[in-house]
């Protein structure tokens, strides 16, 4: 199972890209709104207890001072994938830098800013799960083959 955590409900517009991609693959997903800054105790408790629920990968979406992915990684040994949310003031550069600049020992895989990153977060989580789940691995292979076929059909 994959856990998607957003720092704010306003992140849902971007995170829907992640959710919809995972639905395509029929993978169990749990979606939460928990903030590294506004609900730090609740976030830590959720992350610590997540493996008991069968969660194997975290996807964290946050904007601005995007500490969410790093806080999750600090409380878990499970893989954490960060989605930097685009912001009005700095166009998501602040989110990207907050997500990608983790101190040594607290790894976070950071995706691109916005919807492309949200889609790639889902696919990267599936690739992680696909290491030990042949069904997911096969679906990913077919997904990539379909992308290739679509590009090959383009005639200019």
FIKOLZA-1660 file (N, C-alpha, C; in steps of 0.1 Angstrom, whole numbers, plus 5000, padded with zeros to 4 digits):
% residues 156
   i   px   py   pz ch aa at
   1 5008 4988 5000  A  X  N
   1 5000 5000 5000  A  X CA
   1 5009 5012 5000  A  X  C
   2 5004 5023 4994  A  X  N
   2 5011 5036 4993  A  X CA
   2 5004 5046 5001  A  X  C
   3 5011 5054 5009  A  X  N
   3 5005 5065 5016  A  X CA
   3 5009 5078 5009  A  X  C
   4 4998 5086 5006  A  X  N
   4 5000 5099 5001  A  X CA
   4 4996 5109 5012  A  X  C
   5 5006 5118 5015  A  X  N
   5 5003 5128 5025  A  X CA
   5 5005 5141 5019  A  X  C
   6 4995 5150 5021  A  X  N
   6 4996 5164 5016  A  X CA
   6 4997 5173 5028  A  X  C
   7 5005 5184 5027  A  X  N
   7 5006 5193 5038  A  X CA
   7 4994 5202 5039  A  X  C
   8 4986 5203 5029  A  X  N
   8 4974 5211 5029  A  X CA
   8 4964 5205 5019  A  X  C
   9 4951 5208 5022  A  X  N
   9 4941 5203 5012  A  X CA
   9 4942 5210 4999  A  X  C
  10 4948 5222 4998  A  X  N
  10 4949 5229 4986  A  X CA
  10 4959 5222 4976  A  X  C
  11 4967 5212 4982  A  X  N
  11 4976 5205 4974  A  X CA
  11 4969 5194 4965  A  X  C
  12 4956 5192 4968  A  X  N
  12 4949 5181 4962  A  X CA
  12 4948 5182 4947  A  X  C
  13 4948 5194 4942  A  X  N
  13 4947 5196 4927  A  X CA
  13 4959 5190 4920  A  X  C
  14 4971 5191 4926  A  X  N
  14 4983 5185 4921  A  X CA
  14 4983 5170 4924  A  X  C
  15 4980 5167 4936  A  X  N
  15 4981 5153 4940  A  X CA
  15 4970 5144 4933  A  X  C
  16 4960 5149 4928  A  X  N
  16 4950 5141 4920  A  X CA
  16 4957 5134 4909  A  X  C
  17 4968 5140 4903  A  X  N
  17 4976 5133 4893  A  X CA
  17 4982 5120 4898  A  X  C
  18 4987 5121 4910  A  X  N
  18 4993 5109 4917  A  X CA
  18 4982 5098 4919  A  X  C
  19 4971 5103 4925  A  X  N
  19 4960 5094 4929  A  X CA
  19 4954 5087 4916  A  X  C
  20 4952 5094 4906  A  X  N
  20 4946 5089 4894  A  X CA
  20 4956 5079 4887  A  X  C
  21 4969 5082 4887  A  X  N
  21 4979 5072 4882  A  X CA
  21 4979 5059 4889  A  X  C
  22 4978 5060 4903  A  X  N
  22 4978 5048 4911  A  X CA
  22 4965 5040 4909  A  X  C
  23 4954 5047 4907  A  X  N
  23 4942 5040 4905  A  X CA
  23 4942 5032 4892  A  X  C
  24 4949 5038 4882  A  X  N
  24 4951 5030 4869  A  X CA
  24 4957 5017 4872  A  X  C
  25 4966 5016 4881  A  X  N
  25 4974 5004 4884  A  X CA
  25 4967 4995 4895  A  X  C
  26 4955 5000 4900  A  X  N
  26 4947 4993 4910  A  X CA
  26 4955 4990 4923  A  X  C
  27 4963 4999 4927  A  X  N
  27 4971 4998 4939  A  X CA
  27 4964 5005 4951  A  X  C
  28 4965 4998 4963  A  X  N
  28 4958 5004 4974  A  X CA
  28 4966 5017 4978  A  X  C
  29 4958 5027 4981  A  X  N
  29 4963 5041 4985  A  X CA
  29 4956 5046 4997  A  X  C
  30 4963 5052 5006  A  X  N
  30 4957 5059 5017  A  X CA
  30 4962 5074 5016  A  X  C
  31 4952 5083 5016  A  X  N
  31 4955 5097 5014  A  X CA
  31 4951 5104 5027  A  X  C
  32 4961 5113 5031  A  X  N
  32 4960 5120 5044  A  X CA
  32 4964 5135 5041  A  X  C
  33 4958 5144 5049  A  X  N
  33 4963 5158 5050  A  X CA
  33 4969 5159 5064  A  X  C
  34 4982 5160 5065  A  X  N
  34 4989 5162 5077  A  X CA
  34 5001 5172 5074  A  X  C
  35 5002 5181 5083  A  X  N
  35 5012 5192 5081  A  X CA
  35 5024 5190 5090  A  X  C
  36 5036 5191 5084  A  X  N
  36 5049 5191 5092  A  X CA
  36 5049 5202 5103  A  X  C
  37 5042 5213 5100  A  X  N
  37 5043 5225 5109  A  X CA
  37 5030 5226 5117  A  X  C
  38 5018 5223 5112  A  X  N
  38 5006 5225 5120  A  X CA
  38 5001 5213 5127  A  X  C
  39 5005 5201 5123  A  X  N
  39 5001 5189 5130  A  X CA
  39 5013 5179 5132  A  X  C
  40 5024 5184 5137  A  X  N
  40 5037 5176 5138  A  X CA
  40 5035 5163 5146  A  X  C
  41 5028 5163 5157  A  X  N
  41 5027 5151 5165  A  X CA
  41 5018 5141 5158  A  X  C
  42 5007 5146 5152  A  X  N
  42 4998 5136 5145  A  X CA
  42 5006 5130 5133  A  X  C
  43 5014 5138 5126  A  X  N
  43 5022 5133 5115  A  X CA
  43 5031 5123 5119  A  X  C
  44 5039 5125 5130  A  X  N
  44 5049 5115 5135  A  X CA
  44 5042 5102 5139  A  X  C
  45 5031 5103 5146  A  X  N
  45 5023 5091 5150  A  X CA
  45 5018 5083 5138  A  X  C
  46 5013 5090 5128  A  X  N
  46 5008 5083 5116  A  X CA
  46 5020 5076 5109  A  X  C
  47 5031 5083 5107  A  X  N
  47 5043 5077 5100  A  X CA
  47 5048 5065 5108  A  X  C
  48 5049 5066 5121  A  X  N
  48 5055 5055 5129  A  X CA
  48 5046 5043 5128  A  X  C
  49 5033 5045 5128  A  X  N
  49 5023 5034 5127  A  X CA
  49 5020 5029 5113  A  X  C
  50 5024 5036 5103  A  X  N
  50 5020 5032 5089  A  X CA
  50 5024 5018 5085  A  X  C
  51 5036 5013 5089  A  X  N
  51 5040 4999 5085  A  X CA
  51 5030 4989 5090  A  X  C
  52 5024 4991 5101  A  X  N
  52 5015 4981 5107  A  X CA
  52 5002 4980 5098  A  X  C
  53 4999 4990 5090  A  X  N
  53 4988 4991 5081  A  X CA
  53 4992 4985 5067  A  X  C
  54 5005 4981 5065  A  X  N
  54 5009 4976 5053  A  X CA
  54 5014 4986 5043  A  X  C
  55 5017 4998 5048  A  X  N
  55 5022 5009 5039  A  X CA
  55 5037 5005 5036  A  X  C
  56 5041 5006 5023  A  X  N
  56 5054 5003 5019  A  X CA
  56 5062 5015 5014  A  X  C
  57 5055 5026 5009  A  X  N
  57 5061 5037 5004  A  X CA
  57 5053 5050 5008  A  X  C
  58 5059 5061 5011  A  X  N
  58 5053 5073 5013  A  X CA
  58 5055 5083 5001  A  X  C
  59 5044 5090 4998  A  X  N
  59 5045 5101 4988  A  X CA
  59 5041 5113 4996  A  X  C
  60 5049 5124 4996  A  X  N
  60 5046 5136 5004  A  X CA
  60 5046 5148 4995  A  X  C
  61 5035 5155 4995  A  X  N
  61 5033 5167 4986  A  X CA
  61 5032 5179 4995  A  X  C
  62 5041 5189 4993  A  X  N
  62 5040 5201 5001  A  X CA
  62 5046 5213 4993  A  X  C
  63 5041 5225 4997  A  X  N
  63 5046 5237 4990  A  X CA
  63 5053 5246 5000  A  X  C
  64 5059 5256 4995  A  X  N
  64 5066 5266 5004  A  X CA
  64 5077 5260 5011  A  X  C
  65 5077 5262 5024  A  X  N
  65 5088 5256 5033  A  X CA
  65 5084 5241 5034  A  X  C
  66 5086 5233 5024  A  X  N
  66 5081 5220 5023  A  X CA
  66 5089 5210 5031  A  X  C
  67 5087 5210 5044  A  X  N
  67 5094 5201 5053  A  X CA
  67 5088 5187 5054  A  X  C
  68 5076 5185 5048  A  X  N
  68 5069 5173 5050  A  X CA
  68 5076 5160 5047  A  X  C
  69 5082 5160 5035  A  X  N
  69 5089 5147 5031  A  X CA
  69 5101 5144 5040  A  X  C
  70 5108 5154 5044  A  X  N
  70 5119 5153 5053  A  X CA
  70 5115 5148 5067  A  X  C
  71 5104 5153 5072  A  X  N
  71 5099 5149 5085  A  X CA
  71 5095 5135 5085  A  X  C
  72 5088 5131 5074  A  X  N
  72 5084 5117 5072  A  X CA
  72 5096 5108 5072  A  X  C
  73 5106 5112 5064  A  X  N
  73 5119 5104 5063  A  X CA
  73 5126 5103 5076  A  X  C
  74 5125 5113 5084  A  X  N
  74 5132 5113 5097  A  X CA
  74 5125 5103 5107  A  X  C
  75 5112 5100 5105  A  X  N
  75 5105 5091 5114  A  X CA
  75 5103 5077 5108  A  X  C
  76 5109 5074 5096  A  X  N
  76 5106 5061 5090  A  X CA
  76 5119 5056 5082  A  X  C
  77 5119 5043 5080  A  X  N
  77 5129 5037 5071  A  X CA
  77 5123 5033 5058  A  X  C
  78 5110 5036 5056  A  X  N
  78 5104 5033 5043  A  X CA
  78 5108 5044 5033  A  X  C
  79 5108 5041 5020  A  X  N
  79 5111 5051 5010  A  X CA
  79 5101 5063 5010  A  X  C
  80 5106 5075 5008  A  X  N
  80 5098 5087 5008  A  X CA
  80 5101 5094 4995  A  X  C
  81 5090 5097 4988  A  X  N
  81 5091 5105 4975  A  X CA
  81 5084 5118 4977  A  X  C
  82 5091 5129 4974  A  X  N
  82 5086 5142 4976  A  X CA
  82 5081 5148 4963  A  X  C
  83 5069 5155 4964  A  X  N
  83 5063 5162 4953  A  X CA
  83 5064 5177 4957  A  X  C
  84 5072 5185 4951  A  X  N
  84 5072 5200 4954  A  X CA
  84 5060 5206 4947  A  X  C
  85 5052 5213 4955  A  X  N
  85 5040 5219 4950  A  X CA
  85 5043 5233 4945  A  X  C
  86 5038 5237 4933  A  X  N
  86 5040 5250 4928  A  X CA
  86 5034 5261 4937  A  X  C
  87 5041 5271 4940  A  X  N
  87 5036 5282 4948  A  X CA
  87 5035 5295 4940  A  X  C
  88 5027 5304 4945  A  X  N
  88 5025 5317 4937  A  X CA
  88 5037 5326 4938  A  X  C
  89 5043 5326 4950  A  X  N
  89 5054 5336 4952  A  X CA
  89 5067 5332 4945  A  X  C
  90 5071 5319 4945  A  X  N
  90 5084 5315 4939  A  X CA
  90 5082 5304 4929  A  X  C
  91 5070 5302 4925  A  X  N
  91 5067 5292 4914  A  X CA
  91 5071 5277 4918  A  X  C
  92 5073 5275 4930  A  X  N
  92 5076 5261 4935  A  X CA
  92 5091 5259 4937  A  X  C
  93 5099 5268 4933  A  X  N
  93 5114 5267 4935  A  X CA
  93 5116 5265 4950  A  X  C
  94 5109 5272 4959  A  X  N
  94 5111 5271 4973  A  X CA
  94 5107 5257 4978  A  X  C
  95 5096 5251 4972  A  X  N
  95 5092 5238 4975  A  X CA
  95 5102 5227 4971  A  X  C
  96 5107 5229 4959  A  X  N
  96 5117 5220 4953  A  X CA
  96 5130 5220 4962  A  X  C
  97 5135 5232 4965  A  X  N
  97 5147 5232 4973  A  X CA
  97 5145 5226 4987  A  X  C
  98 5133 5229 4993  A  X  N
  98 5130 5223 5007  A  X CA
  98 5129 5208 5006  A  X  C
  99 5124 5203 4995  A  X  N
  99 5123 5188 4994  A  X CA
  99 5136 5181 4990  A  X  C
 100 5143 5187 4982  A  X  N
 100 5155 5180 4977  A  X CA
 100 5168 5182 4986  A  X  C
 101 5168 5193 4993  A  X  N
 101 5180 5195 5001  A  X CA
 101 5180 5189 5015  A  X  C
 102 5180 5176 5016  A  X  N
 102 5179 5168 5028  A  X CA
 102 5193 5166 5033  A  X  C
 103 5195 5167 5047  A  X  N
 103 5208 5164 5052  A  X CA
 103 5212 5149 5050  A  X  C
 104 5225 5146 5050  A  X  N
 104 5229 5132 5049  A  X CA
 104 5223 5124 5059  A  X  C
 105 5218 5112 5055  A  X  N
 105 5211 5103 5065  A  X CA
 105 5196 5103 5064  A  X  C
 106 5191 5114 5058  A  X  N
 106 5176 5115 5057  A  X CA
 106 5172 5116 5042  A  X  C
 107 5173 5105 5035  A  X  N
 107 5170 5105 5020  A  X CA
 107 5156 5107 5017  A  X  C
 108 5154 5116 5006  A  X  N
 108 5140 5118 5000  A  X CA
 108 5143 5118 4985  A  X  C
 109 5135 5111 4978  A  X  N
 109 5135 5111 4963  A  X CA
 109 5126 5123 4959  A  X  C
 110 5132 5133 4953  A  X  N
 110 5124 5145 4949  A  X CA
 110 5120 5144 4934  A  X  C
 111 5108 5147 4932  A  X  N
 111 5103 5147 4918  A  X CA
 111 5102 5162 4913  A  X  C
 112 5098 5164 4901  A  X  N
 112 5097 5177 4895  A  X CA
 112 5085 5185 4902  A  X  C
 113 5086 5198 4900  A  X  N
 113 5075 5206 4906  A  X CA
 113 5062 5204 4899  A  X  C
 114 5051 5203 4906  A  X  N
 114 5038 5203 4900  A  X CA
 114 5033 5189 4896  A  X  C
 115 5024 5190 4886  A  X  N
 115 5017 5178 4881  A  X CA
 115 5026 5167 4875  A  X  C
 116 5036 5171 4867  A  X  N
 116 5045 5161 4862  A  X CA
 116 5052 5154 4873  A  X  C
 117 5056 5161 4883  A  X  N
 117 5062 5154 4895  A  X CA
 117 5053 5145 4902  A  X  C
 118 5040 5149 4903  A  X  N
 118 5030 5141 4909  A  X CA
 118 5028 5128 4902  A  X  C
 119 5027 5129 4889  A  X  N
 119 5026 5116 4881  A  X CA
 119 5038 5107 4883  A  X  C
 120 5050 5114 4882  A  X  N
 120 5062 5106 4883  A  X CA
 120 5064 5100 4897  A  X  C
 121 5059 5107 4907  A  X  N
 121 5059 5101 4921  A  X CA
 121 5051 5088 4922  A  X  C
 122 5040 5088 4915  A  X  N
 122 5032 5075 4915  A  X CA
 122 5039 5064 4908  A  X  C
 123 5045 5068 4896  A  X  N
 123 5052 5058 4889  A  X CA
 123 5065 5053 4896  A  X  C
 124 5072 5062 4902  A  X  N
 124 5084 5058 4910  A  X CA
 124 5080 5049 4922  A  X  C
 125 5069 5052 4929  A  X  N
 125 5064 5043 4940  A  X CA
 125 5061 5030 4934  A  X  C
 126 5055 5029 4923  A  X  N
 126 5051 5016 4916  A  X CA
 126 5064 5009 4913  A  X  C
 127 5074 5016 4908  A  X  N
 127 5087 5009 4905  A  X CA
 127 5093 5003 4917  A  X  C
 128 5092 5010 4928  A  X  N
 128 5097 5004 4941  A  X CA
 128 5090 4992 4945  A  X  C
 129 5076 4993 4944  A  X  N
 129 5068 4981 4948  A  X CA
 129 5070 4970 4937  A  X  C
 130 5073 4973 4925  A  X  N
 130 5075 4963 4914  A  X CA
 130 5087 4955 4916  A  X  C
 131 5096 4959 4924  A  X  N
 131 5108 4951 4927  A  X CA
 131 5104 4937 4933  A  X  C
 132 5094 4937 4941  A  X  N
 132 5089 4925 4948  A  X CA
 132 5075 4920 4944  A  X  C
 133 5069 4928 4935  A  X  N
 133 5055 4924 4930  A  X CA
 133 5055 4923 4915  A  X  C
 134 5055 4911 4910  A  X  N
 134 5056 4909 4896  A  X CA
 134 5044 4915 4888  A  X  C
 135 5032 4915 4894  A  X  N
 135 5020 4920 4887  A  X CA
 135 5022 4935 4885  A  X  C
 136 5027 4942 4894  A  X  N
 136 5030 4957 4893  A  X CA
 136 5041 4959 4882  A  X  C
 137 5051 4951 4883  A  X  N
 137 5062 4952 4874  A  X CA
 137 5057 4950 4859  A  X  C
 138 5049 4940 4857  A  X  N
 138 5043 4937 4844  A  X CA
 138 5035 4949 4839  A  X  C
 139 5026 4954 4848  A  X  N
 139 5018 4965 4844  A  X CA
 139 5026 4977 4840  A  X  C
 140 5037 4980 4848  A  X  N
 140 5046 4991 4844  A  X CA
 140 5052 4989 4830  A  X  C
 141 5056 4977 4828  A  X  N
 141 5062 4974 4815  A  X CA
 141 5052 4977 4803  A  X  C
 142 5040 4972 4805  A  X  N
 142 5029 4975 4795  A  X CA
 142 5026 4990 4794  A  X  C
 143 5026 4997 4805  A  X  N
 143 5024 5011 4805  A  X CA
 143 5035 5018 4797  A  X  C
 144 5047 5015 4799  A  X  N
 144 5058 5021 4792  A  X CA
 144 5058 5017 4777  A  X  C
 145 5054 5005 4774  A  X  N
 145 5053 5001 4760  A  X CA
 145 5042 5009 4753  A  X  C
 146 5031 5011 4760  A  X  N
 146 5020 5019 4754  A  X CA
 146 5024 5033 4752  A  X  C
 147 5032 5039 4761  A  X  N
 147 5038 5053 4758  A  X CA
 147 5046 5053 4746  A  X  C
 148 5055 5043 4745  A  X  N
 148 5064 5042 4733  A  X CA
 148 5056 5041 4720  A  X  C
 149 5046 5033 4720  A  X  N
 149 5037 5031 4708  A  X CA
 149 5030 5043 4705  A  X  C
 150 5025 5051 4714  A  X  N
 150 5019 5063 4712  A  X CA
 150 5028 5074 4705  A  X  C
 151 5040 5074 4710  A  X  N
 151 5050 5084 4704  A  X CA
 151 5054 5079 4690  A  X  C
 152 5055 5066 4688  A  X  N
 152 5059 5061 4674  A  X CA
 152 5048 5064 4664  A  X  C
 153 5036 5066 4668  A  X  N
 153 5024 5068 4659  A  X CA
 153 5024 5083 4654  A  X  C
 154 5031 5092 4661  A  X  N
 154 5031 5106 4657  A  X CA
 154 5038 5107 4644  A  X  C
 155 5031 5113 4634  A  X  N
 155 5037 5116 4621  A  X CA
 155 5036 5131 4618  A  X  C
 156 5047 5137 4615  A  X  N
 156 5048 5151 4612  A  X CA
 156 5051 5154 4597  A  X  C
% end
